[in-house]
Amino acid sequence: MGSTLTSEELYKVLKDIFPAQNDFYEIDYKEELEELFLFGINTKSLLEDLLKRHFEEIMTIDSEELDEFHIKSYISEFGEDYVLDKVKTNIGLHFLHY
């Protein structure tokens, strides 16, 4: 078993596995780490295995249009012009709502 997953490792795994257009906003991943730990995903290798095992399903979800709740939430956080552009092209917001 490897060492305990860190925020830096979580970011690197996401960056290595998923499309670059989804990497547009810097966060600390504290909440995400807590949730992963609750489900026993506490090492880099466990996270990589999980994401690789479900990659196709994740990418299918990633290609779906955002619902109104998420659009409004993202507008309040990132601004209307930026979010509406991402909604129009359907890229770049999905890491945040997994």
Order of alpha helices (4+ residues) and beta strands (2+ residues): alpha-alpha-alpha-alpha-alpha-alpha
